[in-house]
Amino acid sequence: MSEPPRSRSLLARTWHFPTEAHPTREAFDAMLDVLLPEIEVLPGYAGVTVLVERETGSVSATVFWETLEDLQRATDRESNAARGTLVITGSPATGAAVHDVLINRPAPVVSDRELGADR
């Protein structure tokens, strides 16, 4: 297998929202239509991955940034979106961590309006 081409480095901040139950379709729509667009317009934004734990419904969101400065400038806006996600998902708390991205091989494109299983 050939090596993928090397590219620039990325940084990421991951937010985790534990929940008592799976968020509703309306909750996901609010995240996608209201909260995410506030992040996507920021300088240095390089993508996002949102995961929903199948068993518990807990949500994890990783936002990718081109530079450490971009990530730092986005902290307030990301924190505001995280507070909104807490309300939308009914999560009791959130945690965040900053990462250096070691590998980011693009996954297949996934529709942002469908879940893997009906909830």
Secondary structure as UniProt FT lines:
FT   STRAND          10..17
FT   HELIX           25..30
FT   HELIX           31..35
FT   HELIX           36..40
FT   TURN            43..44
FT   STRAND          45..52
FT   TURN            54..56
FT   STRAND          59..65
FT   HELIX           68..73
FT   HELIX           75..89
FT   STRAND          95..101
FT   TURN            112..113
//
